[in-house]
Amino acid sequence: MGIRGIPIPSYKYCLSSMVLGRRIYDKIGLDVVRYYPKEVCGVLLGSISGTTGYVKSYVRLKTLEVLDRKFWFDENEWMSAIINGRKRGLEYIGIVHSHPNRSAVPSIEDLERMIECPGEVWLILSYDGSRIEYTAWSVCGYDLMTRRLDVIIN
């Protein structure tokens, strides 16, 4: 039961893990290194089975120039990537972005945006010029709890 006895809707997808092919992970990593120290972002598309998302496609988005330590992307480009993925039979899993010289933990700005799209996965890659680390996060439902997902690279 939710606030004031109003039931909280369940989400079709509350992922607990994400499987990322080695080829796609390497492609994302190459973009992170290539554009360092700028942030990189993109769309993750694939399929969902139970509580696991299977990433089958990565579409890099142009990162808009914003204030230091913040990123965003063109929302029309984002929607086009999702629509084109759907036309290919792929589901929207979430976004990926990098944190140059910072940890792979969601920033305050990330958390604020995650709340806007419950169930969306945020894969974050941290890069300090020599080493990439990664984590995946999601807000699942209206409880606003941030959950860390298991990431499997195969």
C-alpha positions as a Markdown table, in Angstrom:
| # | Residue | x | y | z |
|---|---|---|---|---|
| 1 | Met | 0.0 | 0.0 | 0.0 |
| 2 | Gly | 1.2 | 3.4 | -0.8 |
| 3 | Ile | 0.7 | 6.9 | 0.6 |
| 4 | Arg | -2.7 | 7.4 | 2.2 |
| 5 | Gly | -3.8 | 3.9 | 1.3 |
| 6 | Ile | -3.4 | 4.4 | -2.4 |
| 7 | Pro | -1.8 | 1.3 | -4.0 |
| 8 | Ile | 1.6 | 1.9 | -5.6 |
| 9 | Pro | 1.5 | 0.5 | -9.2 |
| 10 | Ser | 3.9 | -2.3 | -9.9 |
| 11 | Tyr | 6.3 | -1.8 | -12.7 |
| 12 | Lys | 6.5 | -4.3 | -15.5 |
| 13 | Tyr | 10.2 | -4.3 | -15.2 |
| 14 | Cys | 12.2 | -4.1 | -11.9 |
| 15 | Leu | 15.5 | -5.3 | -13.1 |
| 16 | Ser | 18.1 | -6.8 | -10.7 |
| 17 | Ser | 20.7 | -7.6 | -13.3 |
| 18 | Met | 21.9 | -6.6 | -16.7 |
| 19 | Val | 23.9 | -8.8 | -19.2 |
| 20 | Leu | 26.2 | -6.8 | -21.5 |
| 21 | Gly | 28.0 | -8.5 | -24.4 |
| 22 | Arg | 31.8 | -8.0 | -24.4 |
| 23 | Arg | 31.6 | -6.4 | -27.8 |
| 24 | Ile | 29.1 | -3.8 | -26.7 |
| 25 | Tyr | 31.0 | -3.1 | -23.4 |
| 26 | Asp | 34.2 | -2.6 | -25.4 |
| 27 | Lys | 32.4 | -0.3 | -27.8 |
| 28 | Ile | 31.2 | 1.8 | -24.9 |
| 29 | Gly | 34.6 | 1.8 | -23.3 |
| 30 | Leu | 36.3 | 3.0 | -26.5 |
| 31 | Asp | 33.9 | 5.9 | -26.6 |
| 32 | Val | 34.6 | 6.7 | -23.0 |
| 33 | Val | 38.4 | 6.7 | -23.6 |
| 34 | Arg | 38.1 | 8.6 | -27.0 |
| 35 | Tyr | 36.1 | 11.5 | -25.6 |
| 36 | Tyr | 37.8 | 11.7 | -22.2 |
| 37 | Pro | 37.7 | 14.1 | -20.3 |
| 38 | Lys | 34.3 | 14.9 | -21.6 |
| 39 | Glu | 31.3 | 12.8 | -20.6 |
| 40 | Val | 29.9 | 10.2 | -23.0 |
| 41 | Cys | 26.3 | 9.1 | -23.1 |
| 42 | Gly | 24.1 | 6.6 | -25.0 |
| 43 | Val | 21.1 | 4.4 | -25.1 |
| 44 | Leu | 21.0 | 0.8 | -24.2 |
| 45 | Leu | 18.6 | -1.4 | -26.1 |
| 46 | Gly | 17.9 | -5.2 | -26.0 |
| 47 | Ser | 15.5 | -7.6 | -24.4 |
| 48 | Ile | 14.1 | -8.1 | -20.9 |
| 49 | Ser | 13.3 | -11.5 | -19.4 |
| 50 | Gly | 12.1 | -11.6 | -15.8 |
| 51 | Thr | 14.4 | -9.3 | -13.8 |
| 52 | Thr | 17.3 | -9.4 | -16.2 |
| 53 | Gly | 18.0 | -6.9 | -19.1 |
| 54 | Tyr | 20.0 | -8.2 | -22.0 |
| 55 | Val | 21.8 | -5.4 | -23.8 |
| 56 | Lys | 22.0 | -6.1 | -27.5 |
| 57 | Ser | 22.6 | -2.6 | -28.8 |
| 58 | Tyr | 24.3 | 0.7 | -27.8 |
| 59 | Val | 23.6 | 3.9 | -29.5 |
| 60 | Arg | 25.9 | 6.8 | -28.6 |
| 61 | Leu | 24.2 | 10.1 | -28.2 |
| 62 | Lys | 25.8 | 13.5 | -28.7 |
| 63 | Thr | 26.5 | 14.9 | -25.3 |
| 64 | Leu | 25.2 | 18.5 | -24.9 |
| 65 | Glu | 27.7 | 21.0 | -23.5 |
| 66 | Val | 26.4 | 21.9 | -20.0 |
| 67 | Leu | 28.0 | 23.0 | -16.7 |
| 68 | Asp | 31.0 | 21.2 | -15.4 |
| 69 | Arg | 30.3 | 17.7 | -14.0 |
| 70 | Lys | 26.9 | 17.5 | -15.5 |
| 71 | Phe | 25.7 | 16.0 | -18.8 |
| 72 | Trp | 22.6 | 15.8 | -20.8 |
| 73 | Phe | 21.7 | 14.8 | -24.3 |
| 74 | Asp | 19.3 | 15.9 | -27.1 |
| 75 | Glu | 16.0 | 14.4 | -26.1 |
| 76 | Asn | 14.9 | 14.1 | -29.7 |
| 77 | Glu | 18.0 | 12.1 | -30.5 |
| 78 | Trp | 17.3 | 9.9 | -27.5 |
| 79 | Met | 13.7 | 9.2 | -28.5 |
| 80 | Ser | 14.8 | 8.5 | -32.1 |
| 81 | Ala | 17.2 | 5.9 | -30.8 |
| 82 | Ile | 14.5 | 4.3 | -28.8 |
| 83 | Ile | 11.9 | 4.3 | -31.6 |
| 84 | Asn | 14.5 | 3.0 | -34.1 |
| 85 | Gly | 15.3 | 0.2 | -31.6 |
| 86 | Arg | 11.6 | -0.7 | -31.3 |
| 87 | Lys | 11.4 | -0.9 | -35.1 |
| 88 | Arg | 14.2 | -3.5 | -34.8 |
| 89 | Gly | 12.3 | -5.4 | -32.1 |
| 90 | Leu | 14.5 | -4.1 | -29.2 |
| 91 | Glu | 13.2 | -2.8 | -25.9 |
| 92 | Tyr | 14.6 | 0.3 | -24.2 |
| 93 | Ile | 16.7 | -0.7 | -21.2 |
| 94 | Gly | 18.2 | 2.6 | -20.2 |
| 95 | Ile | 21.1 | 4.9 | -20.6 |
| 96 | Val | 24.8 | 4.8 | -20.2 |
| 97 | His | 27.1 | 7.7 | -19.4 |
| 98 | Ser | 30.6 | 8.3 | -18.1 |
| 99 | His | 32.0 | 10.0 | -15.1 |
| 100 | Pro | 35.4 | 11.3 | -16.0 |
| 101 | Asn | 37.7 | 11.4 | -12.9 |
| 102 | Arg | 34.8 | 10.5 | -10.6 |
| 103 | Ser | 33.4 | 7.3 | -9.1 |
| 104 | Ala | 30.8 | 5.2 | -10.9 |
| 105 | Val | 28.2 | 6.1 | -8.3 |
| 106 | Pro | 25.2 | 8.2 | -9.3 |
| 107 | Ser | 25.7 | 12.0 | -8.7 |
| 108 | Ile | 22.9 | 14.1 | -7.1 |
| 109 | Glu | 21.9 | 15.2 | -10.6 |
| 110 | Asp | 21.8 | 11.6 | -11.8 |
| 111 | Leu | 19.6 | 10.6 | -8.9 |
| 112 | Glu | 17.2 | 13.5 | -9.7 |
| 113 | Arg | 16.9 | 12.4 | -13.3 |
| 114 | Met | 16.6 | 8.7 | -12.3 |
| 115 | Ile | 13.5 | 9.5 | -10.3 |
| 116 | Glu | 11.9 | 10.9 | -13.5 |
| 117 | Cys | 11.9 | 7.5 | -15.2 |
| 118 | Pro | 11.4 | 4.7 | -12.7 |
| 119 | Gly | 12.6 | 1.3 | -14.0 |
| 120 | Glu | 15.2 | 2.9 | -16.4 |
| 121 | Val | 18.7 | 1.5 | -15.9 |
| 122 | Trp | 21.6 | 3.9 | -15.6 |
| 123 | Leu | 24.9 | 2.2 | -16.5 |
| 124 | Ile | 27.8 | 4.5 | -15.3 |
| 125 | Leu | 31.4 | 4.1 | -16.4 |
| 126 | Ser | 34.1 | 5.9 | -14.4 |
| 127 | Tyr | 37.3 | 6.7 | -16.1 |
| 128 | Asp | 40.4 | 8.4 | -14.6 |
| 129 | Gly | 42.6 | 8.3 | -17.7 |
| 130 | Ser | 43.9 | 4.8 | -17.1 |
| 131 | Arg | 41.1 | 2.5 | -15.7 |
| 132 | Ile | 37.4 | 2.0 | -16.3 |
| 133 | Glu | 35.0 | 1.0 | -13.5 |
| 134 | Tyr | 31.3 | 0.4 | -14.0 |
| 135 | Thr | 28.1 | 0.1 | -12.0 |
| 136 | Ala | 24.4 | 0.0 | -13.0 |
| 137 | Trp | 21.6 | 1.6 | -11.0 |
| 138 | Ser | 17.8 | 2.0 | -11.2 |
| 139 | Val | 14.9 | 3.5 | -9.2 |
| 140 | Cys | 12.1 | 1.0 | -9.2 |
| 141 | Gly | 8.7 | 2.3 | -8.4 |
| 142 | Tyr | 7.6 | 5.2 | -6.3 |
| 143 | Asp | 9.5 | 4.3 | -3.2 |
| 144 | Leu | 12.4 | 6.3 | -4.7 |
| 145 | Met | 15.0 | 3.7 | -3.5 |
| 146 | Thr | 18.1 | 3.5 | -5.7 |
| 147 | Arg | 19.0 | 0.0 | -6.4 |
| 148 | Arg | 22.4 | -1.3 | -7.7 |
| 149 | Leu | 22.1 | -4.0 | -10.4 |
| 150 | Asp | 24.4 | -6.8 | -11.0 |
| 151 | Val | 26.3 | -6.3 | -14.3 |
| 152 | Ile | 27.4 | -9.4 | -16.2 |
| 153 | Ile | 29.8 | -8.9 | -19.1 |
| 154 | Asn | 30.1 | -12.0 | -21.3 |
